[in-house]
Amino acid sequence: MIFITKIKKCDVLEEDQKCSLCNGPLDHIYHPMEKWNIKGLLCSKCYSQKIFETYPGTHERVNKS
């Protein structure tokens, strides 16, 4: 029996990665939604902004722990 695993490769070292929109450092890595048509990774600030644009309105945090 043979198992084949899918391994993702990054072309750039993790330390050198920057946000695709603002070119800022990545404090946490976020992958953009396909419908945003953005190649690369996003920082927390840009990801939150894109989420707000995608789902406008007031947002209430459910899990307040």
HELIX and SHEET records of a PDB file:
HELIX    1   1 GLU A   14  ASP A   16  5                                   3    
HELIX    2   2 GLU A   34  TRP A   36  5                                   3    
HELIX    3   3 SER A   44  THR A   54  1                                  11    
END                                                                             
